Amino acid sequence: MKKLFILIILVNLSASVWAQKNPVDEIFEKYSGKDGFTTVYISPKMFSILSGMNAEDKEYKDLMSRLKSIRILSENTDSLRVPTQFGKELLRRLPAAGYEDLMLVKDQKNEVRFMILEVKGRIAELVMVSGGEGSTVVSITGDLDLKTIAGMSDKTGIEQLKDLDKVDKKDDQKSSVTTGEKKN
Amino acid sequence: MDLKEVKIILSRYYEGLTTEEEESALVEYFAGDDVAEELYIDREWFRHCGDIKVPEPGEDFSLRLSAVAKPDNSLSSRKSIRVIRYSRIAATIALLISGYLIAQSIFSKPAYMKDTYSDPQMAMAEVHRVLAEVSLNMKKGAEGLPGLRKLGEAPAALSTFKSASRTAAKSIEALDLKVKASETEVKK
């Protein structure tokens, strides 16, 4: 009997340890699919496909193979009566989960904060939280090389940006899946 | 009683199968002088055993015995048995629930963790858009760095100025010496 109780306590302890989620995961779980929020998720499987494309560009291939997933959560202030300011909520909780401040970019309208999560000396996650009119959280996971990511704006030329029109059009169709607001 | 017979009864005695008559025969045998050497230990046992008087059980012995051996059917003991039984069942259910929750937390994925784009081209365009946005913001943040670089350049500029001023001082000294020399020549 005693052994059974000890076993239950151990199992429950391990369950509570498992149940402790990353604050970024919690924010996504809390707001995704709700009215006024848009979620985009690109999975590791999709990145494995993307790393096979543009095989001649080594730098691109290397970057894609290093990336694991991208998650975006944005708040549409037009459809929300009271903005949730989940970005501030997230920023308050990230330091306790081991995230460190990387950069704060502030201008008159906007405030963008970068935070990183290091695992065994390597950057495992980059979180970009932008405030202002409606928060947006971008979480990029993988074995990240910040220099390459920072250089992406030079690399993203007109050819790649051509696809953005398609994305916007497709986005409207897809948003019925990802945005709770349009679902209802 | 010959030795062989004694040995048979002895073995029955140690197994608890002997009758009272056989036991008294054994006691009588071992009390005598004609005991085989090999049964020396048994002889000691029977001689001492003969001295021990086992008290006869009283009339109420069987009643007392049954009172002790009677199962406790009191209310409290029945309750405790029931509590133990229910707590065992509860513990097993708790264990099963914990196992289920752990399995669920490991294997189940949240609803949002499904690819937004099924077309890789669209996904790639979105990845580019996100990375470009991140990159642009990072560059904005790094814009303040040239000022810091200038601060880093200041000590180098200062050391260059120092060496230049030293060279100038040396050349002024040299010129001064030359002027003095020419003045002395003029006086001569």
HADDOCK unambig.tbl for C-alpha pairs under 7 A between the chains (distance, minus, plus):
assign (segid A and resid 5 and name CA) (segid B and resid 91 and name CA) 6.84 0.50 0.50
assign (segid A and resid 8 and name CA) (segid B and resid 95 and name CA) 5.67 0.50 0.50
assign (segid A and resid 11 and name CA) (segid B and resid 98 and name CA) 6.61 0.50 0.50
assign (segid A and resid 12 and name CA) (segid B and resid 98 and name CA) 6.24 0.50 0.50
assign (segid A and resid 15 and name CA) (segid B and resid 98 and name CA) 6.92 0.50 0.50
assign (segid A and resid 15 and name CA) (segid B and resid 102 and name CA) 5.64 0.50 0.50
assign (segid A and resid 19 and name CA) (segid B and resid 105 and name CA) 6.93 0.50 0.50
assign (segid A and resid 29 and name CA) (segid B and resid 110 and name CA) 6.72 0.50 0.50
assign (segid A and resid 32 and name CA) (segid B and resid 112 and name CA) 6.34 0.50 0.50
assign (segid A and resid 40 and name CA) (segid B and resid 116 and name CA) 5.65 0.50 0.50
assign (segid A and resid 41 and name CA) (segid B and resid 113 and name CA) 6.28 0.50 0.50
assign (segid A and resid 41 and name CA) (segid B and resid 114 and name CA) 6.52 0.50 0.50
assign (segid A and resid 41 and name CA) (segid B and resid 115 and name CA) 5.40 0.50 0.50
assign (segid A and resid 41 and name CA) (segid B and resid 116 and name CA) 5.41 0.50 0.50
assign (segid A and resid 42 and name CA) (segid B and resid 115 and name CA) 5.27 0.50 0.50
assign (segid A and resid 42 and name CA) (segid B and resid 116 and name CA) 6.47 0.50 0.50
assign (segid A and resid 43 and name CA) (segid B and resid 115 and name CA) 5.81 0.50 0.50
assign (segid A and resid 46 and name CA) (segid B and resid 120 and name CA) 6.91 0.50 0.50
assign (segid A and resid 50 and name CA) (segid B and resid 120 and name CA) 6.60 0.50 0.50
assign (segid A and resid 50 and name CA) (segid B and resid 124 and name CA) 6.60 0.50 0.50
assign (segid A and resid 103 and name CA) (segid B and resid 141 and name CA) 6.69 0.50 0.50
assign (segid A and resid 104 and name CA) (segid B and resid 141 and name CA) 6.71 0.50 0.50
assign (segid A and resid 105 and name CA) (segid B and resid 140 and name CA) 6.79 0.50 0.50
assign (segid A and resid 105 and name CA) (segid B and resid 141 and name CA) 5.07 0.50 0.50
assign (segid A and resid 149 and name CA) (segid B and resid 131 and name CA) 6.52 0.50 0.50
assign (segid A and resid 149 and name CA) (segid B and resid 135 and name CA) 5.90 0.50 0.50
assign (segid A and resid 150 and name CA) (segid B and resid 135 and name CA) 4.21 0.50 0.50
assign (segid A and resid 150 and name CA) (segid B and resid 138 and name CA) 6.08 0.50 0.50
assign (segid A and resid 150 and name CA) (segid B and resid 139 and name CA) 6.68 0.50 0.50
assign (segid A and resid 151 and name CA) (segid B and resid 135 and name CA) 6.37 0.50 0.50
assign (segid A and resid 152 and name CA) (segid B and resid 131 and name CA) 6.26 0.50 0.50
assign (segid A and resid 152 and name CA) (segid B and resid 132 and name CA) 5.62 0.50 0.50
assign (segid A and resid 152 and name CA) (segid B and resid 135 and name CA) 5.84 0.50 0.50
assign (segid A and resid 153 and name CA) (segid B and resid 132 and name CA) 4.52 0.50 0.50
assign (segid A and resid 153 and name CA) (segid B and resid 135 and name CA) 5.45 0.50 0.50
assign (segid A and resid 153 and name CA) (segid B and resid 136 and name CA) 5.98 0.50 0.50
assign (segid A and resid 156 and name CA) (segid B and resid 128 and name CA) 6.65 0.50 0.50
assign (segid A and resid 156 and name CA) (segid B and resid 132 and name CA) 6.49 0.50 0.50
assign (segid A and resid 160 and name CA) (segid B and resid 125 and name CA) 6.59 0.50 0.50
assign (segid A and resid 163 and name CA) (segid B and resid 125 and name CA) 5.69 0.50 0.50
assign (segid A and resid 164 and name CA) (segid B and resid 125 and name CA) 6.14 0.50 0.50
assign (segid A and resid 167 and name CA) (segid B and resid 122 and name CA) 5.92 0.50 0.50
assign (segid A and resid 167 and name CA) (segid B and resid 125 and name CA) 6.99 0.50 0.50
assign (segid A and resid 167 and name CA) (segid B and resid 126 and name CA) 6.96 0.50 0.50
assign (segid A and resid 174 and name CA) (segid B and resid 116 and name CA) 6.98 0.50 0.50
